[in-house]
Amino acid sequence: MTLLSSILGAANLIASLPQSITNGKCGSVLGTLDAPRLQPFLTNNPLPHGYPWGKRTAEESSPHGDAPNTGVIRSFNFEIARHWVAPDGVNRSATLINGQYPGPMIEANWGDTIQVTVTNKISSPEEGTSLHWHGILQKETPWFDGVPSVSQCPIAPNGTFTYSFRADVYGTGWYHSHYSAQYANGVFGPMIIHGPAHAEYDYDLGPVMVNDYFHDDYYAIVQNITGQITVPYSDNNLINGKMSFDCALARGRDCIPNAGVSKFKFTTGKTHRLRLINSGAEGLQKFTIDNHTMTVIANDFVPVKPYDTNVVTLGVGQRTDVIVKATGCSTDAYWMRSYISTTCSHTNQSTALAAIYYEDANTSTTPKSVATTFTSTNCSNDDISITEPLYIEAPPAKPAFTQDLEISFGANETGALVWKMNNQSFLANYNHPLLLLANLGNTSYPYDPQWNVYNFGRSKSIRLILHSIDPFSHPMHLHGHNFWVVAQGTGRWNGTITRPHNPQRRDTQLIDAGNPAKLEPGGESYIVLDFIADNPGVWPFHCHVAWHVSDGLYINIMERPCDISERSIPSIMAQTCRDWAYYSGHNVVNQIDSGE
């Protein structure tokens, strides 16, 4: 009997633990029928067309280049600390924001200023921390990107730091810690930025966060795998922080059976927007809804021309917005399912379930619907020939600079096994953020090649060609940019660009697993990414599998260094480094991995 079979065999899968036990004691309603439906924040001020973004439309305004300035500040206070929580019934100490799992939802309008004051109360043991706002371009505020060793020093224990940045894109995003693999302990949450409508629907059901889940603390996992071939297997798969677990397999841990699953409400004949987010550490997700077709309307922060599908692929860090029409009867109930691909990822329990109840359904009953069947033959996203952005934008016909990047896994100078790009693994220096160094004119680091800095000078456009022959897929994320995905495939790229007048754009893209059994170039996989160098700064480009970036699969892109030196960086950045220097000078900081 499989783990899922034993869970489904429970007397009542829907019978759930209290929300305060599964999702934290501090008021989270994510995953419950009380979760609010979302709608844009309107204002009493007289604005064109009644919306803060005025006349801007998804078809005629660039989603990443024409952000309004509403003058509105959305303020949040986050305290990061350890709490006991049991999302799947297994009680464990996790690192949470405001005691919630997942963390609180950030909600704003396109063009608002988001201001988040973070207090680090992590103790027993103490750790540094930071928060990265995944997909936000930070064109005006690169120092608030939230990456220690790059844009800032870590927030020291008992320290407070305020991030303040423009919501310069719109759609579905998330935020997470960028300190080691800390976010796998629970330091993450959804970020919804309302903007111009690009598809019609009746109800916005908000975030649907899917993530692989580990019963062990992230630090113990990193400690076990760093420098080794060891691959950690997740214990469970969750939707909005819930899924039951077979307590017979809890390895002696405190476990309560039938923890329960998340619940959603559909209304017959209406259309519903779901904001899918893969907030996991490693698992590549395949998302379906029994007996329902999904219409894809956005990938990451980029609206796309709608297309129908029965399954959505989500690499770690990726988001896809879908619209689902409620075609069932008013008393129906169906399963929502997300599967960790056992071909592409590593898990002991691959299936996450959530219940969808129509308006007259009995919400205490277990759905009996039949799963959608699909064939999974690779570890890639949808064919980029069908993922066409709504706003038409072509990359330069010939990029100013092209950089080849070869992904590999092997021994470093100490004999430890690490991930590499172009045969170099990354290692962070928390005390010397690269952006702050570049602002002072220090833009070359031959004394420390482990910082993996690629200085592209004044190049106006950049092409990254990634190759991999290793048997793992990698969701590659670029900070500070939406890139064009101009090609993907296996073998050697022949130079062909898919839909050159308007290629797929997003901020995270999967490169398929390679096949080392085949001789090169037949066993290679590749993706080709183009972007405009219009955002001076130092921008991480890395695999978003927590264990891969923790083991060094990461580079830094230095963009327009002359312009970086002209930036006026807030003094709080230097003060945060002084605070970290004082803390790290009096306490041992156990940086056992790359630091990211």
C-alpha positions, 0 to 999 in steps of 0.5 A: 500500500502506498502512503497516499493509499493509506491516507485516503483509507482514513475514515474521514479525510476531511476531518481536520485539526484546528487551523491554529495547529495546522497553520499557526496560532495567529489568525491565518485563514488560508486553506479554509472556506473563510479565506476572502475572495480578492478584489483590487483596492480602489480609492476614494480619490478621483482617478481616471477610469476609477482604477489606480493604474488609470488608462493602462491596459494589459494589451497596451502597457508593458507589465514591467516597464510602465508602472504607475506611481499611486502614492499609496503606501501598504505597510506590513510588520513581520516578526520571524520566529520559531513556533510549533506547527503541524500542517500535516499532523506531524508536530515540528518546530518551524520558522514562521512569519507572525506565527503563520504557515504560510506567511501573511499575504501581501496585497497591493495595487500596481504602483503602490509602495510596499513597506515591510518592517522585519524583526528577526526574533529567531532563537534557539539557535539564533540565525540571520535572515532576509526577505526576497520579493520574488519577481519584483524588479526593484528598478528604483531600489535594488538594495531592497532585493533582499539577498544577503551578500549581494544587496544587503547584509543579513538582518542580525538576531533581534535586529529590525530592517524595513524594506520599501519598494514599488509594486512595479509589476502586477499579478501573482508573486511570493516572498521568501527568505534568501538566507541559506535554505531557511525558507524551507522552514516556513519563511515564505508567503504569497504576494498579490499585486492587482493590475489591469484585467486581462481576462474575465472572471467572476471570483478571485479565490486568491493564492493556491500555494503548493509546496513539498514539505519536510519534517526535518529542520532545513539546517539538518537537511543542508548539513546532511547533503552539503558536499555529498551526493545525498538527495533529500526526499520530501515527506509530504506535499501541501496545498495552502499549508495542509495535507494529511499524513500517515502517522505510522510513518512519522518516525516517532514524532508527535503526530495526529492523524487526519490533519485535513486538507485545504478547502475552496468554494466554487459557484455553479456557472461562475468562473474562478481565478486561482493563483498557483504558486510553487513555494517549495524547496525542490519539487516540480509540481503538476497541478490538476482539478478533477473534471475541470479544464483550466485556462492559463492567463499568466505565467509569473508576472506576465499576462499571456494569451489564454489557452486551455490545459488539463495540467499546469507544470510549476517549477519551484518559484514559478506562478501560473494564474488560471481561470476555471469555470464551475461546470458541476452541479450545486451539490458537487465536490471535487478534488484539486490535486498537485503531484510532485513529479517522481520523474523530476524530483524526490519525494516519499509522498507526491500527492497533495489534495484540496477539496472544492465544494460547490455552493450546496455541497456538504463540506464535511464529506470527502469528494469522490471524483476521479483524477485527471490522467496525463502523460509526463515525458519531460521536466520542462514547462509548457511548449513556449510556442503556446505561451505567448505574452499578451503585451507584444514585445520583441527582444533585440535581433542581436544581443549586445553580449552572449554568455554561455553557462554550463551547469555541472556537479563535481568536486571543488578544491576541498573535495566537496561535491558541489553544483557549479556554473562554468566550473565555479561554485558560489560562496556568499560573503555576508559581510561584504554585499556586492552592490554596496561594494560596486557603489564604492567603485569596487567591481572586480573580484579576482581575489575571490572567484567564489563570488561568481560575478559576471560583469557585463559592463555597459552592454545594453542587452544580454543573452544567457545560453544554459547547457546541462547534461546532468539528470536533474531539472533546474528552475532558473530564476533571474532577479531584477528582470523578466527575461524572454525565453527564446529557445528551450530543448534537448541536444545543441541549440541550432539558433532558432528563436521561437516566435521572435516577434513576441517570445514567452517572458517570465522570471523563472524557467525550467531547464530540462534534465539532461541524459548523461548516458548519451554522448554529448551533445545528444544528452544535453538540455538547454534554455536560451534567455534574453533580457534588456540591461535596463536595471543597474545593479548586481542581480542573482541568477540561480537555480531555485531548488533550495538544495542546489543553490545551497550547494552553489548553483548560482552566479551574480550578474553585474549590470551597468556598474558605472551607473551603480556607482552613481546610485544614492544608497540609503544609509540603513544598508551600511548600518545593517552591515555594521549590526551584522558585523558586530553580531558575527564578530561576537557569535559563531555564524555557522555558514555550512553552505553557499549562504543562499 
